[in-house]
Protein backbone atom coordinates (compact mmCIF):
# COMPACT_ATOMS: atom_id res chain seq x y z
CA UNK A 1 0.00 0.00 0.00
CA UNK A 2 2.86 2.42 0.73
CA UNK A 3 4.10 2.01 -2.85
CA UNK A 4 0.75 3.28 -4.14
CA UNK A 5 0.91 6.36 -1.94
CA UNK A 6 4.53 6.94 -2.92
CA UNK A 7 3.54 6.94 -6.61
CA UNK A 8 0.56 9.21 -5.98
CA UNK A 9 2.45 11.65 -3.77
CA UNK A 10 3.85 13.98 -6.45
CA UNK A 11 0.47 14.11 -8.18
CA UNK A 12 -1.44 14.76 -4.96
CA UNK A 13 1.01 17.52 -4.03
CA UNK A 14 0.44 19.13 -7.43
CA UNK A 15 -3.35 18.68 -7.29
CA UNK A 16 -3.47 20.10 -3.75
CA UNK A 17 -1.52 23.18 -4.80
CA UNK A 18 -3.69 23.70 -7.89
CA UNK A 19 -6.92 23.37 -5.91
CA UNK A 20 -5.72 25.82 -3.26
CA UNK A 21 -4.55 28.26 -5.94
CA UNK A 22 -7.71 28.05 -8.04
CA UNK A 23 -9.99 29.94 -5.65
CA UNK A 24 -7.52 32.84 -5.43
CA UNK A 25 -6.90 33.10 -9.17
CA UNK A 26 -10.61 32.95 -10.03
CA UNK A 27 -11.77 35.37 -7.33
CA UNK A 28 -8.88 37.75 -7.99
CA UNK A 29 -9.73 37.91 -11.68
CA UNK A 30 -13.39 38.33 -10.78
CA UNK A 31 -12.51 41.36 -8.68
CA UNK A 32 -11.05 43.00 -11.79
CA UNK A 33 -14.30 42.69 -13.73
CA UNK A 34 -16.35 43.70 -10.69
CA UNK A 35 -13.92 46.32 -9.45
CA UNK A 36 -16.39 49.01 -8.38
CA UNK A 37 -18.73 46.57 -6.66
CA UNK A 38 -15.88 44.90 -4.78
CA UNK A 39 -14.47 48.27 -3.79
CA UNK A 40 -17.88 49.29 -2.44
CA UNK A 41 -18.20 46.04 -0.49
CA UNK A 42 -14.76 46.52 1.05
CA UNK A 43 -15.62 50.06 2.10
CA UNK A 44 -18.95 48.92 3.56
CA UNK A 45 -16.97 46.45 5.69
CA UNK A 46 -14.63 49.21 6.89
CA UNK A 47 -11.70 48.34 4.64
CA UNK A 48 -10.30 51.08 2.39
CA UNK A 49 -11.30 50.43 -1.22
CA UNK A 50 -7.91 51.79 -2.30
CA UNK A 51 -6.45 48.46 -1.13
CA UNK A 52 -8.29 46.54 -3.86
CA UNK A 53 -5.40 46.56 -6.38
CA UNK A 54 -3.15 45.06 -3.69
CA UNK A 55 -5.82 42.45 -2.94
CA UNK A 56 -6.03 41.53 -6.64
CA UNK A 57 -2.25 41.25 -6.97
CA UNK A 58 -2.09 39.15 -3.80
CA UNK A 59 -4.83 36.78 -4.93
CA UNK A 60 -3.87 36.38 -8.59
CA UNK A 61 -0.10 36.62 -8.12
CA UNK A 62 -0.03 34.46 -5.01
CA UNK A 63 -2.36 31.92 -6.60
CA UNK A 64 -0.18 31.66 -9.69
CA UNK A 65 2.97 31.26 -7.60
CA UNK A 66 1.33 28.46 -5.59
CA UNK A 67 0.07 26.76 -8.77
CA UNK A 68 3.55 26.87 -10.29
CA UNK A 69 5.23 25.88 -7.06
CA UNK A 70 7.49 28.93 -7.17
CA UNK A 71 8.48 30.74 -3.96
CA UNK A 72 5.87 28.41 -2.49
CA UNK A 73 6.63 28.71 1.20
CA UNK A 74 6.72 32.51 1.11
CA UNK A 75 3.58 32.73 -1.05
CA UNK A 76 1.77 30.22 1.15
CA UNK A 77 2.66 32.19 4.27
CA UNK A 78 1.33 35.39 2.70
CA UNK A 79 -1.88 33.71 1.53
CA UNK A 80 -2.41 32.02 4.90
CA UNK A 81 -2.25 35.46 6.53
CA UNK A 82 -4.51 36.89 3.82
CA UNK A 83 -7.06 34.11 4.41
CA UNK A 84 -7.07 34.65 8.17
CA UNK A 85 -7.38 38.41 7.75
CA UNK A 86 -10.23 37.98 5.26
CA UNK A 87 -12.03 35.67 7.68
CA UNK A 88 -11.74 38.19 10.50
CA UNK A 89 -12.68 41.25 8.42
CA UNK A 90 -15.39 39.91 6.13
CA UNK A 91 -16.85 36.78 7.73
CA UNK A 92 -16.83 37.56 11.44
CA UNK A 93 -20.60 37.33 11.99
CA UNK A 94 -20.52 33.66 12.96
CA UNK A 95 -24.11 33.85 14.24
CA UNK A 96 -25.06 33.90 10.54
CA UNK A 97 -24.63 30.31 9.31
CA UNK A 98 -23.42 31.36 5.84
CA UNK A 99 -20.80 33.68 7.35
CA UNK A 100 -19.76 30.94 9.79
CA UNK A 101 -19.21 28.55 6.87
CA UNK A 102 -17.20 31.20 5.00
CA UNK A 103 -15.17 31.89 8.15
CA UNK A 104 -14.39 28.19 8.59
CA UNK A 105 -13.60 27.84 4.87
CA UNK A 106 -11.00 30.60 5.20
CA UNK A 107 -9.53 28.88 8.26
CA UNK A 108 -9.30 25.60 6.34
CA UNK A 109 -7.60 27.33 3.40
CA UNK A 110 -5.13 28.97 5.80
CA UNK A 111 -4.45 25.49 7.21
CA UNK A 112 -3.69 24.16 3.75
CA UNK A 113 -1.29 27.03 3.13
CA UNK A 114 0.42 26.47 6.47
CA UNK A 115 0.96 22.86 5.42
CA UNK A 116 2.75 24.19 2.32
CA UNK A 117 4.81 26.52 4.51
CA UNK A 118 5.93 23.52 6.56
CA UNK A 119 6.50 21.08 3.68
CA UNK A 120 7.13 23.09 0.54
CA UNK A 121 5.63 22.61 -2.90
CA UNK A 122 6.65 19.02 -3.46
CA UNK A 123 8.38 17.24 -6.30
CA UNK A 124 6.37 18.65 -9.22
CA UNK A 125 7.24 22.30 -8.69
CA UNK A 126 9.46 25.03 -10.01
CA UNK A 127 10.94 25.36 -6.53
CA UNK A 128 12.21 21.78 -6.77
CA UNK A 129 13.38 22.19 -10.36
CA UNK A 130 15.30 25.37 -9.49
CA UNK A 131 16.72 23.92 -6.26
CA UNK A 132 14.79 26.46 -4.16
CA UNK A 133 13.65 23.90 -1.60
CA UNK A 134 17.23 23.53 -0.36
CA UNK A 135 17.75 27.31 -0.26
CA UNK A 136 14.58 27.82 1.77
CA UNK A 137 15.69 25.14 4.22
CA UNK A 138 18.98 26.97 4.75
CA UNK A 139 17.11 30.20 5.49
CA UNK A 140 14.95 28.88 8.30
CA UNK A 141 11.98 27.26 6.58
CA UNK A 142 12.89 23.72 7.57
Secondary structure, 3 states (H helix, E strand, C coil): CHHHHHHHHHHHHHHHHHHHHHHHHHHHHHHHHCHHHHHHHHHHCCCCHHHHHHHHHHHHHHHHHHHHCCCHHHHHHHHHHHHHHHHHHHCCCCCCHHHHHHHHHHHHHHHHHHHHHHHCCCCCCHHHHCCHHHHHHHHHHC
